[in-house]
Amino acid sequence: MTAPVATTYRVGMASWALLTVLQLAWHAWLFPPQLMPLWLVLLITVLPLLLPLLALPDVRRALLWVGILSLFYFSHGVAEGWSSSSERWLALCEIILTLVLIGTLGAGVKRKPKT
C-alpha cells in the first residue's frame, strides 16, 4: 500500500469513527429522542456503522461498506439541517463527515495508468 493510499484510508477510518461518535453524542446526549426509546434510536443510527467492522481486516472493503451506508447519514443530515434549526450544526457535521468519507473512497480507487 502506497503512502497516499494509506493516508487516504486513515482519513476514511477517522471519518467513520467520528461519524459514529457524532451519532452517539447527537442522539444519546445532545438531543435525546422524545418519541422513541433511546435504545431503538441508537440501534437504528449506530448499529449500521458498526457492521462494517466485520470486514475490517480488509480496510478498503470496510470503507466501501461504510461509504454506501453513509448515503443514509448524508440524507439524514440534509433532512435535519433543513427542518431543525437547533440541530443544524450537527447536521452540517454529519454532511461534512459523509462527504469526506465518500471522497476518501474516490481518492483510494486504483486507477489504470494512462497510455
N, C-alpha and C positions, 0 to 999 in steps of 0.2 A: 504494500500500500504506500503510495507516494505521500509526501508531507502535505501538499494542498488537500488531497482527498482525506487524509487523517484529520486535518483541521476542520474540514467541512463536516465530517462525521461527528467531531466533538461539538461543533456548534449545533448540529441537529440533535444530539443527545441532550445538550444543555437546554435547548428549546423545549424538548419533550419533558424534561424534568420540571422546568419552570411552568409549563402548561399544566402539569399535574398538581404542582403546589398551588398555582393560581386557582384551580377548581376547588381544592380543599379550603383555601382561605376564603374564597368568594362565598361558597355555599355553606360552610360549616362555621365561619367566624364573622365575616363582614356583613353578609346579607343572608341569614338563615331562612330557609323556606317557611312560609306561613301556612300553606295549604296542604303540604305533603310532609310525611315523616322525613327527618334528616337522613336516615339510613338509606331510604329509597332514592333520594336526590343524589347522594354520594355514590350509590350503586350505578345510577344512570350516567353520572358525569365522570367518575374516577375509574371505575372498573374497565371501561373500554381502553383507557390509556395504560392500564396495567397488563392487558392481554398480550401486547407485543413483546413483553418481557420473555415470553415463551420462545420467541425467535431470536433472543439476544445473542447467542453465540455468533450469529451472522448479523452484524450491525446493520449492514445495508438492507437486509430483509426486514429487520425490526423497524428501521426508519421508514421503509416503504409502507408497512402496515400503519404506523403512526401518521404518516403523511396522508394516507387515504382516510383514516379516522378524523384527521384534523379538519377535513372539509365540513364535518358536522359542527366542530367547535368554531370554525370561521363563520358559518351560518348563524350559530348561536350568538356570537359576538356582534354581528351585524344587526340581528333582530333586537338584542338587548340594548345596543347603542342607539338604535333608532327609537325604541319605545320608552326607555327608562333613563332619565337624566341623572339620577343618583348613582346608577351603576355604569354610566357611560365610560368612565376611566378604566374600569375593569374590562369592559367590552373591548375598548381600544387595545389594552394589553393583550387580550385574547386574540384579537385580529392580528396584531403585530407578531406574536409568537407563532401563530399558524402560518403566516406568510414567510417568516424566517425558516420554519420547518420545511415547508414546501420548496422554498428556494434552495435549501441545502440538498434536497433530493435532485433538483435540476443541476446543481453545481457538481454533485458527486457522480453523475452519469458518465460512463466511459464513452467517449466519442471516437468515431473512426477517424484516423488521420486523413487529412486532405491529400488527395493525389494530384 
